[in-house]
Amino acid sequence: MKHAPLLALALATLAAGCAGTPPLRYTVPEAPVAGPRLPSAFATIALREVALPAYAASDEIHVRGADGALAPAPAVLWADDPARAITGDLARYLGRMTGATVAAEPWPFFERADATLEVRVSDMLAETEGRFRLSGQYFVAPEQGRRGRSGSFAITTAIVPGGGPAAIAAARGEALRDLAALIAREGLR
């Protein structure tokens, strides 16, 4: 049964939750960034807080079951507020990949950013098939002189079998790195 690792995780964490122990919190490890720098038409980019669906904005780590229902994994939580963490991670990945100065709003500098980036996530969760799914839209609004851009994304990354919540967290980091690369290639050039 290929869904056994996620089922085992759910049962183990449910048992731990029933024993009265506090939930375990998971951070998202940084995914490696390799390859040449991706050129950006903007030297400075203000990133608005990433908009998440209600279930993804909570501290709970959600998994979509075989029947399509979303359920929080029992007794495990994200270590940081998801919207804040995802916004910060995306800003760091974009800065490393492009060489641009990328910062989350409120913009910390006196001069305005060359462009504002907004990301709206419609789906962000682990699936029982061993994939992490991240989908939605992004919008790039230049300060002046250029036309805005937008695009949609649907990214899936593999969840290491048997890795539990730590593997889900690693897959989320890889999905954000892949999203940053997509935005840099298609939205910031």
Steps between C-alpha positions, in 0.01 A plus 500: 500500500674813381310735734607309810774748608256793527241279671765381747598863566139592568449208739827560685435869547141431604627263770750761615226764511279278713780452750485870586839596360528843337501505120832484319591806290683477169714760325548502125859428399655716230505329161829531311517759222726405210566619151578835345341820621167584339490856365242740642376817333461647851780580745259524794179303560245541779322174579154526653407243761413180316123437508413147613174306516359471853619143561855583383516818709449301822782343700373153411667284237222386267485181295248421227365149542410253225138620521608861434431627851759723669597401851762641736769254599442443872751626758726676246512870413707740293757676719425846358198687369470358145428830320794676668736205448405444135534871421845514658616179330376616160676839541830325588478256207419780254788714631750214470382396155487848344744712699221756548420652838176327599321579826161430646268794552500735675785608272796578731677760283436872440490475122216299348556156354523467121216245507249342735437125494179345627449123532160340561511133590187297428628157605786404736499154653639150517320230305480134593665408169827635641493845339495854633279730292535878469283690252367851446581826321764771515490866395793734429419874507790720386526842664523679164579464133426130457192293456386273783520122473305216647505125482372188664694214653439135588804347665533152644799363687559151631461418869764249608314178590497428872644843585192622688446871570870580448472368142187710443690807627794427267263459205339836585844665493575345159162616366571859611844489340342376175236775520772764542679366191179507297422859604858610428497339154151606392401803707814700576686503170 
